[in-house]
Amino acid sequence: MTKNKMADVRDYLVQALEDLSDPGADTNKMARTIERAKTISTVASTYVQTVKVEIDARRLADEIGVMPVAFDTPPGLPRHDEPGDNVSRLPGRSGQR
């Protein structure tokens, strides 16, 4: 099962913190744990930044009435993937400010 929700990211980060606080870990295990925690932190930061961009894009789409095709259009909304058309018009919006 894919774990790709914010709660899953939080769980990975908390587990990394718990692993780092293991008083019984030997030097080699702790070195591996530190490297793994650094990697988890980097990936989690990238994931969170990506989610923030998606949220900002959806807010902008709601404001102006169009969704760039680079983002998934929510189910039930029209999608315009014709060449040169890089937006999906949201229902009830004119696309004008």
DSSP file (Angstrom, degrees, kcal/mol; ACC not computed):
  #  RESIDUE AA STRUCTURE BP1 BP2  ACC     N-H-->O    O-->H-N    N-H-->O    O-->H-N    TCO  KAPPA ALPHA  PHI   PSI    X-CA   Y-CA   Z-CA
    1    1 A M              0   0    0      0, 0.0     2,-0.2     0, 0.0     0, 0.0   0.000 360.0 360.0 360.0 132.6    0.0    0.0    0.0
    2    2 A T        -     0   0    0      1,-0.1     2,-0.7     2,-0.0     3,-0.1  -0.505 360.0-156.3 -73.0 135.1    1.3    3.4   -1.0
    3    3 A K        +     0   0    0     -2,-0.2    -1,-0.1     1,-0.1     0, 0.0  -0.873  40.9 135.0-113.2  97.0    2.0    5.8    1.9
    4    4 A N        +     0   0    0     -2,-0.7     2,-0.2     4,-0.0    -1,-0.1   0.047  32.9 108.4-135.0  27.3    1.8    9.2    0.4
    5    5 A K  S >> S-     0   0    0      1,-0.1     4,-1.9    -3,-0.1     3,-0.5  -0.653  79.0-110.2-102.2 161.5   -0.3   11.3    2.7
    6    6 A M  H 3> S+     0   0    0      1,-0.3     4,-2.5    -2,-0.2     5,-0.2   0.866 120.1  57.8 -58.8 -35.9    0.9   14.1    5.0
    7    7 A A  H 3> S+     0   0    0      1,-0.2     4,-2.2     2,-0.2    -1,-0.3   0.868 104.4  52.0 -62.6 -35.0    0.2   11.8    8.0
    8    8 A D  H <> S+     0   0    0     -3,-0.5     4,-2.3     2,-0.2    -1,-0.2   0.906 108.3  50.2 -67.1 -41.4    2.6    9.3    6.5
    9    9 A V  H  X S+     0   0    0     -4,-1.9     4,-2.3     1,-0.2    -2,-0.2   0.933 110.5  50.3 -60.1 -45.6    5.3   11.9    6.2
   10   10 A R  H  X S+     0   0    0     -4,-2.5     4,-2.6     1,-0.2     5,-0.2   0.914 109.0  51.9 -58.5 -44.0    4.7   12.8    9.8
   11   11 A D  H  X S+     0   0    0     -4,-2.2     4,-2.5     1,-0.2    -1,-0.2   0.908 109.1  49.8 -60.7 -42.9    5.0    9.2   10.9
   12   12 A Y  H  X S+     0   0    0     -4,-2.3     4,-2.2     2,-0.2    -1,-0.2   0.908 111.9  48.4 -62.2 -41.6    8.3    8.8    9.0
   13   13 A L  H  X S+     0   0    0     -4,-2.3     4,-2.1     2,-0.2    -2,-0.2   0.911 112.1  47.7 -66.6 -42.5    9.7   11.9   10.7
   14   14 A V  H  X S+     0   0    0     -4,-2.6     4,-2.4     2,-0.2    -1,-0.2   0.904 111.2  51.6 -65.4 -40.3    8.6   10.8   14.2
   15   15 A Q  H  X S+     0   0    0     -4,-2.5     4,-2.7    -5,-0.2    -2,-0.2   0.906 108.3  51.8 -62.7 -40.3   10.1    7.3   13.6
   16   16 A A  H  X S+     0   0    0     -4,-2.2     4,-2.2     2,-0.2    -1,-0.2   0.909 109.4  50.0 -61.9 -41.1   13.4    8.9   12.6
   17   17 A L  H  X S+     0   0    0     -4,-2.1     4,-1.2     2,-0.2    -2,-0.2   0.913 111.1  48.9 -62.6 -42.2   13.4   11.0   15.8
   18   18 A E  H  < S+     0   0    0     -4,-2.4     3,-0.4     1,-0.2    -2,-0.2   0.914 110.6  50.5 -63.8 -42.1   12.7    7.9   17.8
   19   19 A D  H >< S+     0   0    0     -4,-2.7     3,-1.3     1,-0.2    -1,-0.2   0.887 108.3  53.2 -62.5 -38.5   15.5    6.0   16.1
   20   20 A L  H 3< S+     0   0    0     -4,-2.2    -1,-0.2     1,-0.3    -2,-0.2   0.758 106.6  53.0 -68.5 -23.8   17.9    8.9   16.7
   21   21 A S  T 3< S+     0   0    0     -4,-1.2    -1,-0.3    -3,-0.4    -2,-0.2   0.293  74.3 127.5 -95.9  11.3   17.1    8.8   20.4
   22   22 A D    X   -     0   0    0     -3,-1.3     3,-1.2     1,-0.2    -3,-0.0  -0.565  41.9-166.4 -70.8 108.9   17.9    5.1   20.8
   23   23 A P  T 3  S+     0   0    0      0, 0.0    -1,-0.2     0, 0.0    -3,-0.0   0.705  83.4  57.7 -71.3 -17.7   20.3    4.9   23.7
   24   24 A G  T 3  S+     0   0    0     -3,-0.0     2,-0.2     2,-0.0    -2,-0.1   0.424  77.6 117.4 -92.7   2.1   21.3    1.3   23.0
   25   25 A A    <   -     0   0    0     -3,-1.2     2,-0.1    -6,-0.1    -6,-0.0  -0.490  60.5-133.4 -74.1 135.3   22.4    1.9   19.4
   26   26 A D     >  -     0   0    0     -2,-0.2     4,-2.7     1,-0.1     5,-0.2  -0.300  31.6 -95.7 -78.5 173.3   26.0    1.2   18.7
   27   27 A T  H  > S+     0   0    0      1,-0.2     4,-2.3     2,-0.2     5,-0.2   0.891 123.2  47.4 -59.3 -44.7   28.2    3.6   16.7
   28   28 A N  H  > S+     0   0    0      2,-0.2     4,-2.1     1,-0.2    -1,-0.2   0.927 113.8  47.0 -65.1 -44.7   27.7    1.9   13.4
   29   29 A K  H  > S+     0   0    0      1,-0.2     4,-2.5     2,-0.2    -2,-0.2   0.912 112.5  50.2 -63.7 -41.3   24.0    1.7   13.8
   30   30 A M  H  X S+     0   0    0     -4,-2.7     4,-2.7     2,-0.2    -1,-0.2   0.887 108.0  53.1 -65.9 -37.9   23.8    5.3   14.9
   31   31 A A  H  X S+     0   0    0     -4,-2.3     4,-2.1    -5,-0.2    -1,-0.2   0.921 112.0  45.2 -62.4 -43.3   25.8    6.5   11.9
   32   32 A R  H  X S+     0   0    0     -4,-2.1     4,-2.5     2,-0.2    -2,-0.2   0.897 112.6  52.0 -65.0 -40.4   23.4    4.6    9.5
   33   33 A T  H  X S+     0   0    0     -4,-2.5     4,-2.7     2,-0.2    -2,-0.2   0.901 108.6  50.5 -63.4 -41.5   20.4    6.0   11.5
   34   34 A I  H  X S+     0   0    0     -4,-2.7     4,-2.3     2,-0.2    -1,-0.2   0.926 111.8  47.0 -63.5 -45.2   21.8    9.6   11.1
   35   35 A E  H  X S+     0   0    0     -4,-2.1     4,-2.1     1,-0.2    -2,-0.2   0.906 113.4  48.8 -63.5 -41.1   22.3    9.2    7.4
   36   36 A R  H  X S+     0   0    0     -4,-2.5     4,-2.8     2,-0.2    -2,-0.2   0.914 110.5  50.9 -64.4 -42.6   18.8    7.7    7.0
   37   37 A A  H  X S+     0   0    0     -4,-2.7     4,-2.6     1,-0.2    -2,-0.2   0.889 108.8  51.7 -63.2 -39.5   17.3   10.6    9.1
   38   38 A K  H  X S+     0   0    0     -4,-2.3     4,-2.3     2,-0.2    -1,-0.2   0.921 111.8  46.9 -61.9 -43.5   19.0   13.2    6.9
   39   39 A T  H  X S+     0   0    0     -4,-2.1     4,-2.6     2,-0.2     5,-0.2   0.927 112.1  49.4 -64.9 -45.5   17.7   11.5    3.8
   40   40 A I  H  X S+     0   0    0     -4,-2.8     4,-2.8     1,-0.2     5,-0.2   0.917 111.1  50.8 -59.1 -43.5   14.1   11.3    5.2
   41   41 A S  H  X S+     0   0    0     -4,-2.6     4,-2.3     2,-0.2    -1,-0.2   0.913 111.1  47.7 -61.7 -44.0   14.3   15.0    6.2
   42   42 A T  H  X S+     0   0    0     -4,-2.3     4,-2.0     2,-0.2    -2,-0.2   0.934 115.2  44.5 -63.3 -47.3   15.4   16.0    2.7
   43   43 A V  H  X S+     0   0    0     -4,-2.6     4,-2.4     1,-0.2    -2,-0.2   0.909 113.2  50.9 -64.9 -42.3   12.7   14.0    1.0
   44   44 A A  H  X S+     0   0    0     -4,-2.8     4,-2.7    -5,-0.2    -1,-0.2   0.901 108.9  51.7 -63.3 -40.9   10.0   15.2    3.4
   45   45 A S  H  X S+     0   0    0     -4,-2.3     4,-2.4    -5,-0.2    -1,-0.2   0.912 110.6  48.2 -62.0 -42.5   11.0   18.8    2.9
   46   46 A T  H  X S+     0   0    0     -4,-2.0     4,-2.2     2,-0.2    -2,-0.2   0.915 111.9  49.9 -63.2 -43.0   10.7   18.4   -0.9
   47   47 A Y  H  X S+     0   0    0     -4,-2.4     4,-2.3     2,-0.2    -2,-0.2   0.927 111.1  48.3 -61.1 -46.6    7.3   16.7   -0.4
   48   48 A V  H  X S+     0   0    0     -4,-2.7     4,-2.3     1,-0.2    -2,-0.2   0.906 111.1  50.5 -63.5 -42.1    6.0   19.5    1.8
   49   49 A Q  H  X S+     0   0    0     -4,-2.4     4,-2.1     2,-0.2    -1,-0.2   0.897 109.9  51.2 -62.1 -39.9    7.2   22.2   -0.6
   50   50 A T  H  X S+     0   0    0     -4,-2.2     4,-2.3     2,-0.2    -2,-0.2   0.917 109.3  49.8 -63.6 -43.9    5.5   20.4   -3.5
   51   51 A V  H  X S+     0   0    0     -4,-2.3     4,-2.5     1,-0.2    -1,-0.2   0.903 108.8  53.3 -61.7 -41.1    2.2   20.2   -1.5
   52   52 A K  H  X S+     0   0    0     -4,-2.3     4,-2.6     2,-0.2    -1,-0.2   0.909 108.5  49.6 -60.7 -42.3    2.5   23.9   -0.7
   53   53 A V  H  X S+     0   0    0     -4,-2.1     4,-2.5     1,-0.2    -1,-0.2   0.915 110.8  49.9 -63.1 -42.7    2.9   24.7   -4.5
   54   54 A E  H  X S+     0   0    0     -4,-2.3     4,-2.3     2,-0.2    -2,-0.2   0.906 110.9  49.2 -63.1 -41.2   -0.1   22.6   -5.3
   55   55 A I  H  X S+     0   0    0     -4,-2.5     4,-2.4     2,-0.2    -2,-0.2   0.933 111.6  48.9 -63.7 -45.3   -2.2   24.4   -2.6
   56   56 A D  H  X S+     0   0    0     -4,-2.6     4,-2.5     1,-0.2    -2,-0.2   0.900 111.0  50.8 -60.7 -40.6   -1.1   27.8   -3.9
   57   57 A A  H  X S+     0   0    0     -4,-2.5     4,-2.7     1,-0.2    -1,-0.2   0.903 110.5  48.6 -64.7 -40.9   -2.0   26.7   -7.5
   58   58 A R  H  X S+     0   0    0     -4,-2.3     4,-2.2     2,-0.2    -1,-0.2   0.885 110.9  50.5 -67.7 -37.3   -5.4   25.5   -6.4
   59   59 A R  H  X S+     0   0    0     -4,-2.4     4,-2.0     2,-0.2    -2,-0.2   0.927 112.6  46.7 -63.7 -43.7   -6.0   28.8   -4.5
   60   60 A L  H  X S+     0   0    0     -4,-2.5     4,-2.8     1,-0.2     5,-0.3   0.909 110.6  52.9 -63.9 -42.1   -5.0   30.8   -7.6
   61   61 A A  H  X S+     0   0    0     -4,-2.7     4,-2.5     1,-0.2     5,-0.4   0.900 109.2  49.2 -60.8 -40.6   -7.2   28.6   -9.8
   62   62 A D  H  < S+     0   0    0     -4,-2.2    -1,-0.2     1,-0.2    -2,-0.2   0.887 113.1  48.3 -64.9 -37.9  -10.2   29.3   -7.5
   63   63 A E  H  < S+     0   0    0     -4,-2.0    -2,-0.2     1,-0.2    -1,-0.2   0.907 125.3  26.0 -69.6 -42.5   -9.4   33.0   -7.6
   64   64 A I  H  < S-     0   0    0     -4,-2.8    -2,-0.2     2,-0.2    31,-0.2   0.589 103.8-119.1-103.4 -11.4   -9.1   33.3  -11.4
   65   65 A G  S  < S+     0   0    0     -4,-2.5    25,-3.0    -5,-0.3     2,-0.3   0.633  77.0  95.7  88.1  14.0  -11.2   30.4  -12.5
   66   66 A V  E     -A   89   0A   0     -5,-0.4    -1,-0.2    -6,-0.3    23,-0.2  -0.982  54.3-152.5-136.5 150.9   -8.6   28.3  -14.4
   67   67 A M  E     -A   88   0A   0     21,-2.7    21,-2.2    -2,-0.3    -9,-0.1  -0.983  26.4-121.7-121.4 121.5   -6.4   25.3  -13.5
   68   68 A P  E >   -A   87   0A   0      0, 0.0     3,-1.8     0, 0.0    19,-0.3  -0.330  21.2-126.8 -57.6 142.1   -3.1   24.8  -15.3
   69   69 A V  T 3  S+     0   0    0     17,-1.3     4,-0.1     1,-0.3    18,-0.1   0.639 103.3  78.1 -69.7 -11.5   -3.1   21.4  -16.9
   70   70 A A  T 3  S+     0   0    0     16,-0.3     2,-0.3     2,-0.1    -1,-0.3   0.723  92.2  62.4 -66.5 -19.1    0.2   20.6  -15.1
   71   71 A F  S <  S-     0   0    0     -3,-1.8     2,-0.2   -14,-0.0    -4,-0.0  -0.800 101.5 -98.9-105.9 149.2   -1.9   19.9  -12.1
   72   72 A D        -     0   0    0     -2,-0.3    -2,-0.1     1,-0.1    -3,-0.0  -0.474  36.2-132.0 -64.5 129.3   -4.5   17.2  -11.8
   73   73 A T        -     0   0    0     -2,-0.2     3,-0.1    -4,-0.1     4,-0.1  -0.706  30.3-105.5 -81.4 132.4   -8.0   18.7  -12.4
   74   74 A P    >   -     0   0    0      0, 0.0     3,-1.8     0, 0.0    -1,-0.1  -0.234  50.6 -83.5 -55.7 147.4  -10.4   17.6   -9.7
   75   75 A P  T 3  S+     0   0    0      0, 0.0    -3,-0.0     0, 0.0     0, 0.0  -0.186 114.9  27.7 -53.6 140.9  -12.9   14.9  -10.9
   76   76 A G  T 3  S+     0   0    0      1,-0.3    -3,-0.0    -3,-0.1     0, 0.0   0.298  92.9 112.9  91.3  -9.6  -15.9   16.3  -12.7
   77   77 A L  S <  S-     0   0    0     -3,-1.8    -1,-0.3    -4,-0.1    13,-0.1  -0.738  73.8-106.1 -95.0 145.8  -14.2   19.4  -14.0
   78   78 A P        -     0   0    0      0, 0.0     2,-0.4     0, 0.0    -1,-0.1  -0.337  31.8-152.3 -66.5 151.2  -13.6   19.9  -17.7
   79   79 A R        -     0   0    0      9,-0.1     2,-0.7    -6,-0.1     9,-0.1  -0.990   6.3-158.3-128.3 134.1  -10.1   19.6  -18.9
   80   80 A H        +     0   0    0     -2,-0.4     7,-0.2     7,-0.2   -11,-0.1  -0.885  24.6 157.5-116.7 100.1   -8.6   21.3  -21.9
   81   81 A D        +     0   0    0     -2,-0.7    -1,-0.1     5,-0.1     3,-0.1   0.104  27.6 132.7-109.3  20.6   -5.5   19.5  -23.2
   82   82 A E  S >  S-     0   0    0      1,-0.1     3,-2.5     2,-0.1    -2,-0.1  -0.401  73.6 -83.6 -68.1 149.2   -5.6   20.8  -26.8
   83   83 A P  T 3  S+     0   0    0      0, 0.0    -1,-0.1     0, 0.0     3,-0.1  -0.293 118.7  16.2 -53.8 133.1   -2.3   22.1  -28.1
   84   84 A G  T 3  S+     0   0    0      1,-0.1     2,-0.7    -3,-0.1    -2,-0.1   0.341 101.7 103.8  84.9  -7.4   -1.8   25.6  -27.0
   85   85 A D    <   +     0   0    0     -3,-2.5    -1,-0.1     1,-0.1    -5,-0.0  -0.893  38.4 167.5-109.6 104.5   -4.5   25.4  -24.3
   86   86 A N        +     0   0    0     -2,-0.7   -17,-1.3    -3,-0.1     2,-0.3   0.041  50.5  70.5-109.1  27.2   -2.8   25.1  -20.9
   87   87 A V  E     -A   68   0A   0    -19,-0.3     2,-0.5    -7,-0.2    -7,-0.2  -0.967  62.7-141.5-138.4 156.3   -5.7   25.7  -18.6
   88   88 A S  E     -A   67   0A   0    -21,-2.2   -21,-2.7    -2,-0.3     2,-0.4  -0.982  28.2-130.8-112.0 128.4   -8.8   24.0  -17.4
   89   89 A R  E     -A   66   0A   0     -2,-0.5   -23,-0.3   -23,-0.2   -24,-0.1  -0.629  17.5-135.4 -80.8 132.5  -11.8   26.4  -16.9
   90   90 A L    >   -     0   0    0    -25,-3.0     3,-1.6    -2,-0.4     5,-0.1  -0.689  32.4 -96.7 -87.2 140.2  -13.5   26.0  -13.6
   91   91 A P  T 3  S+     0   0    0      0, 0.0    -1,-0.1     0, 0.0     3,-0.1  -0.227 107.0  17.2 -57.7 141.2  -17.3   25.9  -13.7
   92   92 A G  T 3  S+     0   0    0      1,-0.2     2,-0.4    -3,-0.0    -2,-0.0   0.558 102.8 108.9  77.3   8.0  -19.0   29.3  -13.0
   93   93 A R    <   -     0   0    0     -3,-1.6    -1,-0.2   -28,-0.2   -28,-0.1  -0.925  55.5-157.8-118.9 142.7  -15.8   31.2  -13.6
   94   94 A S        -     0   0    0     -2,-0.4   -29,-0.1     2,-0.3     3,-0.1   0.620  40.6-119.9 -91.4 -13.1  -15.0   33.5  -16.5
   95   95 A G  S    S+     0   0    0      1,-0.4     2,-0.3   -31,-0.2   -30,-0.1   0.505  80.0 113.2  83.9   3.7  -11.3   33.3  -16.2
   96   96 A Q              0   0    0      1,-0.1    -1,-0.4   -31,-0.1    -2,-0.3  -0.763 360.0 360.0-106.8 153.5  -11.2   37.0  -15.7
   97   97 A R              0   0    0     -2,-0.3    -1,-0.1    -3,-0.1   -32,-0.0   0.415 360.0 360.0 -91.0 360.0  -10.3   38.9  -12.5
